[in-house]
Amino acid sequence: MRLLAVFCVVGTLIPLLPTGEWYVRVWDFPRFQLAYLSLGVLLLICVFRRAFRSRRELAVWLIVLAPACLWDWSYIVPFTPVWPKEVPTAKESVEAMRLLVVNLKYENRQHAAVAESIRALDPDLLILIEVNEEWSRGLSGLRKEFQGLHDEPRDEGLGLCLWSKFSLQHAETRFLVEDRRPSIWATLSHQGDTLHLVAVHPTPPGLEDSTGPERRDSRARDAELVLVAREVTKRPKESWIVAGDFNDVAWSHTTRLFQRLSGLSDPRIGRHFLGTYHADYPLLRFPIDHVFVSEGLAVAEMSRHEMPGSDHFAILATLAVINPTVGVEPKPEGNDPEDAREILQEGKQEAAERGISADK
């Protein structure tokens, strides 16, 4: 019990360290697991209280562990129905669009099965992540069913595609921090309303890739999210959707900073947790695939779906524009502006050190 209690407390406190090192930032992820584990340990301590040498020792463990347990649960409770919804529920009479975010896993070879799974979900907007040339060929039949197309296939799990059943007024690929990590920026019209859609897949902390011998930390990922937030606020009176595999959990400091800086909302708050990775391990699932929306949008449905051969669940969000003129209202707190500038500087520094800076 003592070792489990120490593990829970240390795991809870490690993410508070102000560093981007991957072995620290990875502890942002298991808040859900730590919340249940710490609660279980607290119950064990109460049941087997006689196993402690004295009442003083028992009290010390309770005083140390209980705040850690409450701290972890404070991150989780907003992603349950007991919390107020951050994004309103769309009325059935409102015309909605279906956005599907799919991380394919580029080593996956189940092209036909994935195509059929996507067809069954019938998305109007489709974001495909980790698309390489093999996946482009494997999904060529599905691609013909969409009108607006913007493809950026790449190796090493870096590719992105945006396919739309609506025509795209504008679409471009941007490299915000790294010249190897694309993001897709598109403008489309739905029911007469203009909508801006951003697809992202920033660098995961702990990744081993071809940019150097050391694992990647979180600096480039965090900087990309800050830059996306800044771009959103340049058009504050318009409708926005930012979606993709953020490689970051919904409750981390970086993702919450992204929300405050951009003014975007999370449809899962007040609804459900929706852990999307890892699809093969039910006890180790984290919400890292996201859909964030501006204030003028509502959600009719948000659900996850298995994709054959992928280590991610797909996210399906049925969205409706209920007020196209509301847009976003950033709500920075405290040192958020200074924190964002520091994150941006460190992210660009990491990219420059690895010779993959987008500023070259």
C-alpha positions in Angstrom: 0.0 0.0 0.0 2.8 2.4 0.9 4.5 1.9 -2.4 1.3 2.4 -4.3 0.6 5.6 -2.3 4.0 7.0 -3.1 3.5 6.1 -6.8 0.2 8.0 -6.9 1.5 11.1 -5.2 4.7 11.2 -7.3 2.8 10.6 -10.5 0.4 13.4 -9.7 3.1 15.9 -8.9 5.6 15.2 -11.7 3.6 17.0 -14.5 3.9 20.2 -12.4 7.6 20.4 -13.2 8.2 23.2 -15.7 10.0 21.2 -18.4 9.3 19.8 -21.8 11.3 16.6 -21.3 9.3 13.6 -22.6 9.7 11.5 -19.5 8.1 14.3 -17.5 5.3 15.3 -19.9 4.2 11.7 -20.4 2.9 11.9 -16.8 0.2 14.4 -18.1 -1.5 11.4 -19.7 -2.6 9.0 -16.9 -4.7 11.3 -14.8 -7.7 9.1 -15.3 -5.8 6.0 -14.2 -4.1 7.7 -11.3 -7.5 9.1 -10.1 -9.0 5.6 -9.8 -5.7 4.1 -8.4 -5.3 6.7 -5.7 -9.0 6.3 -4.7 -8.5 2.5 -4.5 -5.4 2.9 -2.4 -7.2 5.3 -0.1 -10.0 2.7 0.4 -7.3 0.0 1.1 -5.6 2.2 3.7 -9.0 2.7 5.5 -9.9 -1.0 5.4 -6.4 -2.2 6.5 -5.6 0.7 8.8 -4.3 -1.7 11.5 -1.4 -2.6 9.2 0.1 0.8 10.0 2.4 1.2 13.0 0.5 4.0 14.6 -2.4 6.4 14.1 0.1 9.1 13.3 1.5 7.2 10.4 -2.0 6.4 9.1 -2.9 10.1 9.4 0.2 11.1 7.5 -0.6 8.7 4.6 -4.1 9.9 4.4 -3.1 13.6 4.5 -0.6 13.0 1.7 -2.7 10.8 -0.5 -6.1 12.4 -0.2 -5.2 15.8 -1.8 -3.4 13.9 -4.7 -6.5 11.9 -5.2 -8.7 15.0 -5.2 -6.3 16.8 -7.6 -6.4 13.9 -10.1 -10.2 13.8 -9.9 -10.5 17.5 -10.5 -9.1 16.9 -14.0 -11.5 14.0 -14.8 -14.8 15.2 -13.4 -15.3 17.9 -16.2 -15.4 15.1 -18.7 -18.5 13.5 -17.1 -22.2 14.4 -17.4 -22.2 16.0 -13.9 -20.3 19.0 -15.3 -21.9 21.8 -17.3 -21.6 21.3 -21.1 -19.0 23.6 -22.6 -20.6 23.2 -26.1 -24.4 23.2 -26.4 -26.3 20.3 -27.8 -27.7 20.9 -31.3 -31.4 20.7 -31.9 -32.6 17.8 -34.1 -34.1 20.3 -36.6 -30.7 22.0 -37.2 -28.8 20.9 -40.3 -25.5 19.3 -39.1 -22.3 18.0 -40.6 -20.4 14.9 -39.7 -16.7 15.3 -39.0 -14.6 12.1 -38.7 -11.0 12.2 -37.5 -9.1 9.0 -38.3 -5.5 8.1 -37.3 -4.8 5.3 -39.7 -1.5 4.1 -38.3 0.8 4.2 -41.3 2.1 0.6 -40.8 -1.5 -0.6 -41.0 -2.3 -2.6 -44.2 -6.0 -3.0 -43.8 -6.9 -0.5 -46.5 -10.2 -2.0 -47.7 -11.5 -2.6 -44.2 -10.8 0.9 -43.1 -12.4 2.3 -46.2 -15.6 0.3 -45.5 -15.6 1.5 -41.8 -15.4 5.1 -43.0 -18.2 4.6 -45.5 -20.4 3.2 -42.8 -19.9 6.3 -40.7 -20.7 8.5 -43.7 -18.7 11.6 -42.8 -19.1 14.9 -44.6 -15.7 16.0 -43.5 -12.8 13.5 -43.1 -9.4 14.1 -41.6 -7.0 11.3 -42.2 -3.8 11.1 -40.2 -0.5 9.2 -40.9 -1.3 9.0 -44.6 1.6 7.8 -46.8 1.6 7.0 -50.5 0.5 3.4 -49.8 -2.6 4.6 -47.9 -3.3 7.1 -50.7 -3.5 4.3 -53.2 -5.4 2.0 -50.8 -8.1 4.7 -50.2 -8.3 5.9 -53.8 -11.8 4.5 -54.3 -13.1 6.3 -51.1 -11.4 9.5 -52.2 -13.6 9.7 -55.3 -16.7 10.0 -53.0 -15.5 13.5 -51.8 -15.7 16.8 -53.6 -13.2 19.0 -51.8 -9.7 17.4 -51.5 -6.4 18.4 -50.0 -3.7 15.8 -49.6 -0.3 15.9 -47.9 0.9 12.2 -47.9 4.2 11.7 -46.1 6.2 8.8 -44.7 7.0 8.3 -41.0 3.4 8.9 -40.0 3.6 12.6 -40.9 0.9 12.7 -43.7 -2.4 14.5 -43.5 -5.5 14.6 -45.7 -8.7 16.6 -45.6 -11.5 15.3 -47.7 -14.9 17.1 -47.9 -18.2 16.5 -49.5 -18.6 20.3 -49.6 -16.4 22.3 -52.0 -13.4 23.9 -50.4 -13.2 27.6 -50.9 -9.5 27.5 -49.9 -7.1 24.9 -48.6 -3.4 25.1 -48.0 -0.6 23.2 -46.2 1.3 25.1 -43.5 4.4 24.1 -41.6 4.2 26.1 -38.4 7.2 24.8 -36.4 8.8 22.0 -38.3 9.3 21.7 -42.1 8.3 18.0 -41.9 5.1 18.4 -39.8 2.2 19.7 -42.0 -1.1 21.2 -40.9 -4.0 21.8 -43.2 -5.9 25.0 -43.2 -9.2 25.1 -45.1 -12.2 27.3 -45.6 -15.6 25.9 -46.7 -19.2 26.8 -46.9 -21.9 24.8 -45.1 -25.6 25.9 -45.5 -24.4 29.3 -46.5 -22.1 29.7 -43.4 -18.3 30.1 -43.8 -16.3 27.7 -41.7 -12.6 27.5 -41.1 -11.2 24.0 -40.4 -7.6 23.2 -39.2 -6.2 19.7 -39.2 -3.2 19.1 -37.0 -0.8 16.3 -35.9 2.0 17.8 -33.8 5.0 15.8 -32.6 4.4 13.3 -29.8 6.7 13.6 -26.8 8.9 10.5 -26.5 9.0 9.9 -30.3 12.1 8.2 -31.8 12.4 9.5 -35.3 15.0 10.4 -38.0 15.8 13.9 -36.7 18.3 12.8 -34.1 19.5 10.1 -31.6 17.4 11.4 -28.7 13.7 11.1 -28.2 11.6 14.1 -29.0 10.4 16.2 -26.1 7.1 18.3 -26.0 8.5 21.7 -27.1 7.7 21.5 -30.8 4.2 20.1 -30.1 3.4 22.8 -27.5 4.7 25.6 -29.9 2.5 24.3 -32.7 -0.6 24.5 -30.6 0.3 28.0 -29.5 0.7 29.1 -33.1 -2.6 27.5 -34.1 -4.3 29.4 -31.2 -2.8 32.7 -32.4 -4.0 32.1 -36.0 -7.5 31.4 -34.8 -7.7 34.7 -32.9 -6.8 36.7 -36.0 -10.4 36.0 -37.2 -12.3 36.2 -33.9 -15.8 36.7 -35.5 -15.8 33.6 -37.6 -16.5 29.9 -37.1 -13.6 27.6 -36.4 -13.0 23.8 -36.0 -9.5 22.6 -35.0 -9.2 18.9 -35.0 -6.7 16.0 -35.2 -4.3 13.9 -33.1 -2.8 16.5 -30.7 -0.6 13.9 -29.0 -1.7 15.5 -25.8 -4.5 14.9 -23.4 -7.4 17.2 -23.0 -6.6 18.2 -19.4 -2.9 19.0 -19.8 -1.5 22.5 -19.2 -0.7 22.9 -22.9 -4.1 21.9 -24.2 -5.9 24.1 -21.6 -3.5 26.9 -22.5 -4.4 26.4 -26.2 -8.1 26.6 -25.3 -7.7 29.8 -23.3 -5.5 31.5 -26.0 -7.8 30.5 -28.9 -11.2 30.8 -27.2 -12.2 27.4 -28.6 -14.3 24.9 -26.6 -14.2 21.2 -26.0 -17.5 19.3 -26.8 -16.5 16.4 -24.5 -16.7 18.6 -21.4 -20.0 17.8 -19.6 -20.4 14.7 -21.8 -17.8 11.9 -21.7 -14.2 11.0 -21.6 -13.7 9.4 -25.0 -10.2 7.9 -24.6 -8.9 7.3 -28.2 -5.4 5.8 -27.6 -4.4 3.1 -27.2 -7.2 1.1 -28.8 -5.7 -2.2 -27.9 -5.3 -1.6 -24.1 -8.6 -0.6 -22.3 -6.8 0.3 -19.1 -4.3 2.6 -20.9 -6.5 4.9 -23.0 -6.0 8.6 -23.2 -8.1 11.3 -25.0 -5.4 12.6 -27.4 -7.6 12.9 -30.6 -9.6 16.2 -30.4 -12.2 18.3 -31.9 -12.3 21.9 -30.7 -15.0 24.4 -31.9 -15.8 28.1 -31.7 -18.7 29.4 -29.6 -21.2 29.5 -32.5 -21.2 25.8 -33.0 -23.2 23.0 -31.3 -22.7 19.3 -31.1 -25.4 16.7 -31.9 -23.2 13.7 -31.3 -19.6 12.9 -30.4 -18.5 9.3 -30.3 -15.5 7.0 -30.9 -15.3 4.2 -33.4 -12.9 1.3 -34.0 -10.7 1.4 -37.1 -9.3 -1.9 -38.4 -5.6 -2.2 -37.7 -5.3 1.2 -36.0 -4.0 1.9 -32.5 -6.4 4.9 -32.3 -10.2 5.0 -32.2 -11.7 7.4 -34.7 -13.6 10.4 -33.4 -17.0 11.3 -35.0 -18.4 14.7 -34.2 -21.7 15.8 -35.6 -21.6 19.6 -35.5 -24.0 22.4 -36.4 -23.3 26.1 -36.9 -26.0 27.9 -34.8 -24.5 31.4 -34.8 -21.9 32.1 -37.5 -21.1 35.6 -36.1 -20.1 34.7 -32.5 -16.6 33.3 -33.2 -14.1 33.1 -30.5 -13.3 35.0 -27.3 -9.8 34.2 -25.9 -9.7 34.1 -22.1 -6.0 34.1 -21.1 -5.2 33.9 -17.4 -2.3 35.1 -15.4 1.0 34.5 -17.1 -0.5 32.9 -20.2 0.9 35.4 -22.7 4.4 35.1 -21.3 4.1 31.3 -21.1 3.0 31.2 -24.7 6.0 33.3 -25.9 8.4 31.0 -24.0 6.8 27.9 -25.4 7.0 29.3 -28.9 10.6 30.2 -28.5 11.6 26.8 -27.1 9.7 24.9 -29.8 11.4 26.8 -32.6 14.7 26.3 -30.8 14.2 22.5 -30.7 13.3 22.5 -34.4 16.4 24.5 -35.3 18.6 22.2 -33.2 17.4 19.2 -35.2 17.6 21.0 -38.5 13.9 20.9 -39.2 12.8 24.4 -38.6 10.0 25.8 -40.7 11.6 29.2 -40.6 14.5 28.1 -42.9 
